[in-house]
Amino acid sequence: MSNKHIMDNILKNIQLEIKSFLISKGIKNPEFNLEESRNQKFGDFSTSAAMQYSKEIGVSSTELASEMVIFLQNRDIKNIKLVDFVVPGFVNFFFDNLFIKESILKILKEKSNFGKNKSLDTQKWVVEHTSPNPNKAMHLGHLRNNLVGMGIVRILKWNGAEVISDAVYNNRGIAIAKLIWGFLEFMKKDEKFTSDIDEWSSNKDGWFTPNEKGMKSDVFVTECYILGEESFKKDVDNEQIVRNLVVRWEAGDQKVWEIWEHVLEYAYDGIDKTLDRLGNHWDKIWYEHDHYKKGKKFIKKGLDKKVFKQLEDGAVLTDLSSYDIPDTILLKKDGTSLYITQDTALTSIKKEYYNADKLIWVIGPEQTLAMKQLFAICEQLGIGKIEDFTHIPYGYVGLKSEDGGFKKMSSRDGTVILIDDLIDDIKSKIKKGFIGDKESKGSDNVYEKIALAAIKFSILKSDRLQDLTFDAEQSVDMAGDSGVYILYTYTRIQSILRKSIKNSNSNVYFDLHGDFGEEENLVRSLMYFSEEVKKSKDNLSVHYIAQYLINLCSLFNSWYSKEVILDGTDKEDYKIAIAESVGILIKNGLEILGIDTVEEM
């Protein structure tokens, strides 16, 4: 039985005994929580059940806690060496040394599988994340979406679920028409060419490629879009050209579709290269042009079921009063649909295509109401139950202002940071930090991994719902709560293991019952990793793993500063086993966060 299952059984036994005690006091169907307690003087787990029910029983919380402790001590719960209480009535539970030290052996045996469980092994989840707009290069905001989304994908897999990762490209409409116009008008090699699709179609070499401009393809696309949008705003004739492009595209004009595919290939190529650096994965990509027309059949279905209503001007409105959320227009008076109409169609397609238990959307908080409306509409139309759908919002990410506060990114102010530029900048800082001004002799691949660790950890260590300020200097601080610090601790452990001739767990022997020394808090922390995996799954946020790693590395480095590990004594095996266990958990935790380890720094 895994350490995780043993702990679950211990906690279940504690809960049953507390419940038995409270029932004996006259409480019907008592409900209470057991909480982890990281401060050793308050045990490994504690409960506030005495404070919760003392008034109902008619005694003080300390008196009830005292009685509960006596009751529990007499029950002799397996693997619990001590039960006590503290004012105003918290009851604390301490695991025995045997259970705590056995965590080391479990970790050494299970290695990369330690912490994995099968709590979701009968479920299929679909996680939609990082759906980029193919008219702009990806920036820091998209980065957080990707890291949150991929973190959820990995944590669900660690809990046994079958997980499918997908995305949607909104690749049609007025924004893409502006991109096409910007390319035609501003990327000509010679002014003798007209900004006409027929001209481009017969003379494609007359327009620059990203390579010829010395630009990454998605940055090239961004410039085309920005120039096209400015031209659209300034000139009525150009505005009409752009709007006509939309009409011609929807009519299936072959030449418009040809240039549409041409510029979007540049966008897809650039986005793919950026996401490849991040380790992104999608099992499937949906394209808006494939399903945008299918939404209108759901309008008719909703009208027939009388869950939608048609207004006097011809527009179609929802009726979401039973869900206690505002109504929304699904069809404009001119007969054109909106994004929510298309999203309804795609949700129906995905529900049927995947036959999944849960569909998740990782989308910013500004879409919270729209997602509630979408889920309600899908339930009204019989596409799925509202509990089948989950919106995972995340906080905004900004820059550090001069006064140390939050500064929102702005395209107008030129403060938008592109993902590739950020990675390159952090990589440069890391190189300088390791080698000063000397020419780099290290592997570029290693510097890339360290840079990605710094960036990913800096974002994922915060609760996904919190707004965060990205601080480039803090992200590479080897002495702070950074990904670089976590990697440095890992490489320190690997160095110890390489020097040791006793790093094979097949011959690890140590006293499982003996008293602890300086290593007690460190060893106790090992058994909590599985709980953090479960907590991250329950809350769909991997920041619990990141915070666990910070604490684990801090405890290890504190112990390491006081202890000689390779001392040749009869305790060396034990100390090596502790170090190796910490290294395994760091690697497992970083895997959940999508961070690669390095062997040396």
N, C-alpha and C positions, 0 to 999 in steps of 0.2 A: 504494500500500500504506500502511495506517495505521501510525502510530508504534508502536502496540501490537504489530502483526505484525512490524515491523522488529526491535523489541526481542526478541520471541519467537525470531526467527531467529538473532539474535546469541547469545542465551543457549543456543539449541540447538547452534550451532556450537561454543561454548565447551565444552559438555558432551561433545560428540562428540570433541573434541580431548583433553580430560582423560581420557575413557574410553580413547581410543587409547593415550595415554601409560601409563596404569595396566595395560592389557593387555600392553603391551611389557615391563612389569616383572613379568609373570607372574600378575597378578590376573585371575581368571576372573569375568566378569559383574559388574564393579564398579558399585556404586550409591552415590551421594553427592548432596548438595544444593548449590545455588547460593543464597546468601542476600543480600538487599539490605543495603547498607552505607551508612547515612545520614551517617556521619562521613567527610568528603571525604578525609582523609588515608589512609583504608582503602579508597579506590576507590568504585566504584558497586555492584559485586557481589564476593562472596568465597566461597571454598570451604575446608572443613576436610578435604578428601579426603586430603591428605598425612598429617595426624595420624591419620586413620581407618585407613590402610593401611600406615603405616611399620613397625609391628611385624611384620606379615605378610611384608613384603619384607626385613626385617632391617636397616634403617637408621634413623637418627634422623629425626624428623618435619621438622626444619629442613633436613636434607640432601635428603630427598625433595622438599620444597617448592622448594628451590633448583634441583634437576634439572627439576622440573615447569615452573618459570618459564622456564628456558632453552629447553626443548622448545616451550612455547607461544609464546615470542617469535619463534622461528624459523618458526612456522606462519603468522605475519602475518594474524591474524584480523581480518576486516573490521570497521571502526568501533571497534576497540580500539586505543588509542594506547599503553597501558602495562600490563604485567603485572609485579607484584612480590610479595614475600612478607614477612611479619613473624613474629617469634617468637611462639608455638612452632611455627608452620607454616601459618598462614593464607595462602592465595594470593589476591591482590587484582587486580581488573580495572577499568581506567579507560576509559570511553568517550571517543572523540575529540570535539573541539569541534563538528565538523560535525553529528554525530548529536544532540548535546545541544541545539544552537541550532535545529536543524530542528524540535524539539518545539514551539517557539514558532509556527512557520509552520503546523504541523499543527493546533494548537489554534485559531489564528485562522481556519483554513479550516473545520474541523469544528464549531466552536463547541459547541452543546448536544449534539452527537453524540460529542464527544471522550470517550473512555473506554468507550463502548458496544462490545460485541462480540457474536459469534454462537456462542459456545462451547456454548450450550444451545438453539440455535435449532430443534432437532428434538424438544425435550422439552416436555411439559405437566406443570406442577406445581400442586398444590392446597394452599393454605396456610390452615389453620383457626386463627383467632386472635380474641381479645377476645370470647369468648362470655359475655355478662353474665348474671348472675342477675337476672331481672326483678322481684325483690322488694326491691332496694336500689339506691340511687344509686351511681355508680361512683367509686372512690377512687384514691389514688396507685398502689396495686398493679395495678389494672386499667389504669392509664395506661401502666405499663411494658410490660405485655402487648401493648397496642395499638401502642406505638412500636416494640417489637421485631418484632412481626408485620408491620406495614406496611413496616418497613425491609427485612425479608426479601423481601416481595413486590416492592418496587422494585429491590432488588439483583439478584434473579433476572431481572427484565425487562431490566435493563441488560446482563445477560449473554445475552440473546436468547431466554429461555424464554417460553413461553406460560404465564401465571400466572393462576390463579383464586383469589380470596380469598373465604372463607366463614366462617360462624359458626353456633353452635347456641344456641338459647334453651331452657334447661331450665325449661319453663313449666307444670309440673304437679307434683302431690304435696303433701306436708304443708306445705312452706314457703309455697306459693301459697295453700293453704287458710287458713293463719294470716293472710296478707295480706287475704284476703276477709273473714275474721272481724274483723280490726282495722278495716277500712273500715266494715263494718256496725255495729259496736258503738260506735266512737269518732268517726265522722264524721257522725253525725246532727245535723241543725240544731235539733232539738227533742226533748226526752226523752219526748214523747208518742208518738214512733215506737218501735216495737219493733225489736230487732236481728234481724229475720227477713227472709229473702230474698223471701217473698211480699209483705211490707210494702214493701220496696225496689222490687220489680218494678212495683207499682201506684202508687208515689209517689216516683219517682226524684229529683224536685226537693227532696225532704226530706233529701237528703244533700249535703254540701259537695263542690264541685269544687276542684281545685288553685287555679284562678284566684280563687275566692271566699275561699280561705284565704290568698291572696297567696303561694303557694309554687310552686316549680318542680315539675312533675308527678312526676318521679322521687323528689324529696325528700318529696313528699306520700305517695307509695307507701311509702317507707322508714319514715315515721312510722306509717303504718297497720300495716306488718309488725311493727315493734318493739312497738307497743301490743298487737297481736294475739298475739304470742309471749309477752309478759308475762302476758296474760290466760289464755293456754293453760296456762302453768306454775302459775299461782296457784289456778285453779279447776277441779276435776274435771269439773263440768258443762260448762264452756266447752271443756275438752279433748275431751269427747265430741262436742260440736257441731262442732268443727274436724275431728275424724276422720270424722265422718259426712259432712261436706262432700266429703272425698276419695272416699268410697264413692259418694255421689250423683253426683259428677262422672264417675267411671269408669262409672257406670250410664247416663250420657247424659242426666241430668236437665236439661231445657231451661232452667229458671230459674237453676240453678247455672252452667250454661255461659254464660248471658247476663251474670251478674255477673262471672264469670271473665274474659270478653272485655272487660268494661267497665273493670275495674281494671288489666288488663294493657295496655290501650291507653294509659293514663296512663304506665305504666312505659316502654313502647316509645317514646312521644313524648319523654319526658325523656332517655332514653338516646340517642336519635337526635340530639337537639339538642346534647348534650355531645360526641358523636363527630363531628358535623359541624364543630364548632369545631376539632377535632384534624385534620380532613382525612381521616377514616377512609373506607374504601371496602370494601364487600362486594359480590361478584357474586351471592351467594346466601345466604339464611338458612334454616337447618333448624330446625324446631320439634319439640320432644320429643313433643308430643301426637300428631304424625303417625306416629311410628315406634316408640313405646315398646312396643307389643304384639308387634312383629315379631321381637323377640329370642328368643322362646320356640321358634320353629321351628328356630333354630340350636342350641338345647339338644338337641332331638330328633336333629338331624343329627349332633351330636357324640357322642351316646349310641349311635347306629346305627354310627358309624365306630369306636366304642370308644376315642375320645380323651378322652371325659368318663366319669365313673363316678357312679352313683347310690348314695348312702349309705343306711344302714338306715332313717334317719328321713325319707327322701324327698328330701333336699337333693341337689343336683348339684354335683360337684367336678371341677375340671380335673385333667389329668395333664401337668404341665409339667416333669417331671424331665429330659427330654432337652434342655431349654433352660437348665437349671441355675438356675431361678428358682422361688420358692415357688408352690404351688398357690393357687387362689382359688375361693370359692363363686360359682356362676353362677345358682343357683336355690335359694331358701330352702326349708326344710321345709314351709312353709305354701303353697308354690307361687308366691310372688311373686319377680319378677326383680330384679336389681340394675342399677346404672348400667353396669357392664361388659357386661352382657347387651344392653342397649340400644345401647351403643357398638359392639358387634359387628355388630348389625343395621345401624346407620347407616354403618359402614365398608363393609359389603357394598353398601349402596345407593349410596354415593359412588363406590366403585370401578367399579360398573356405569354410573352416571350420567355420570361425567366421562371414563371411559376414560383416566385419567391415568397418567403414568410414575411420579410420586412423590406421596404424600400426606404432608403435614406438619401436625403439631399443635404450636402454640405454647401451652404449658401449664406452670404452675409446677413446680418441682423436687419438690414433695411428691407429685406424680403419676407420678414416674419408674417405680416398680415397676408401678403399674397399667397404664402405657402398654406396658411390656415384656410384661406378661401379655396385654394386648389384641392386640398384634402377633403373639405366639406362637399365640394362639387362632385368629386370622384365617388364619395359615399352615396350622394343623392342619385347618381347615375348608375350605381351598382358595380362600379369598377373595382371597388375594394372597401373594406371597413376603415374608418378613420385611424384606428390603432395599427393598421398595416403600414402607415406612412409616418415618417419622422423627419422633421427639419432640424438640422444641426447648425445653429448659428455660431459665429465666432466674433470676437471683438475686433475693433479697428487696430491697425498697426501704423504708427507714425514715426517721426524722427525726433531726436532729442533737440529741444530748443536751447537757445543760449542760456536761459535761466534753469535748464535742467528738466523742463516740463515736456508736455506732449505737443508735437507740431505735426499737423495733418499735411500729408503730401498734396501737392497741387501741380497739375500740368501747366497751368498758367504761370505759376511762379518758377517753374523749372526745377521743382523739388521732388519729382517722381524718380524713384530709384529703380532701375531695371534689375531683374534677378541676375542676369549674367554680369552686369557691371558690379553688383554687390559681391558676388562670388569672387570676381577677379580682384576687387579692392581688398577683401578680407584675406585672400591668398597672399597678396603683396605684403600686407601687414604681418602675416605669420612668417613669411620668408625673412623679413627684416628682423623680426623678433628672435628668430633662431640663429641668424647668421650675421646680423648687423648690416653693414654696407658691403660686405664681401660678396663675391659672385656665388650664387647658389650652387652647391654640389649635391644637394639632396634630390630625391625623385619628385618630379612635378606631380605625379600621381599621389604621392604621400601628402604634399602640400594641399592638393585639391581635397583630399579626404579630411584633413584637419580643418580646412576652411569651411567645408560643408558641415562638419561637426559643430564648429563654432556658431554658424548661422542657425542650423536646425535646433540646437539645444537652446539657444537664446530665445527662440520663438516658442518652442514646445514646453519649456519649463514653467510657463504661466498658464493658469486656467484659461481654456480656450475662449471663455466668455469675457475675459478682461481685455480692455484696451491696453496695448503695450507700446512702449517706446523702444525702438531698436537702437541700441548703443553699440556702435562698432568697436569701440575701445574695450568696453566691458566684455564683449563676446569673445575676445581673444586673451582675456586675463587669465594667466596660468594659475594664479593664486585665488581666483574668485569662483563664483558659482557658474562656471562656463563649461562648454563642451571640450575646450582645450584642457581644462583641469581634469575632467573625467578621463580623457584619453591619456593624459600624462600619468594618472594613477594606474591605469591599465598597463601602460608600457613599463612602469616601475615594477609591477607584479610579474610581468613576463620576464623581465631581466632577472629577478630573483629566481624564478623557476628555471631559467636557462642555466643559472649558476649551480643549481641544486642537482644532486644525483639521486634525490629521493622524491622526485615529483610525479611518480607513478602511483595513482590511487589504489592499485591492486595490493600494495603492501603498507597501507596506512593503518597504524595502530596507535590508539591513545585512550586514556582513561575517560570513559563516557560519564562516569559518576563523580569525578573529582571536582574540587572547588575551582572557581574561576579566579583569574588574576586580572591584569589590565585589559585582557581581551573580551571581557564579559559583554559589554554593550555592543561591541562589533559582532560577536557571535550571535547574540540575540537578534540583531538586525537582519541576519541572513534569512531567518525563517519567515520574515514578513514579505518577501518578494512576491510569493504566490498570492498573498492578500492584495497587494498593489495591482497585480494583473487583473484580479476579479473586480477591484474597485474601479479601475480604468474602464473595464467593460461595462459595469453598471452605470457609470456616468458618461460614457463615450468621450473620454478625455484622457490622453496619455500623459498629462502633466504630473499625475501621481507617480509615474515611473521615473520621470526626470527628477522630481523632488526626492524620491527614494535614492536615486544614484548620488545626488549631492550629499545626502546624509551618510550613505554607505562609504563614499570616498573620504569624507571628513573623518569618520570613525577609523577607517583603515589607516589614514595618514597620521592620525593622532597616536594610534597604537604603534605604528611603524617607527615613529620618532622616539618611542620609549623602549622598544624591543629590538633585540638582535635576532633575526629569524634564523639565519644559517649559523647557529652557534655551536653545532656539534654535540649538543646535549641530548638527553633522552626525550626532550620536548620538541626537538626540531621537526619531527614528522607532523606533530600537531600544528605547529606554527606554519609549516609549509602548506598543510591541508587548508588552514584558514585562508592563507593568501590565495591559493588556487581557487577556492570557493568564491572569494570576492571577485577574482578575475572573471570567473564564469558568469556570475550575476551581472557584472558590468557589461560584458559582451551581450548577454541575453537582453538586458534592458536597452542597450543601444540598438540592438536589432529591432526592437519594437518601435523605437524612435526613428528608424531608418538611417542610422549612423553606422558607417563602417569603422572597425577598429584598425589600428596600425600597431606594428610590433615594436617600433622604436621611434623616438622623437628626439 
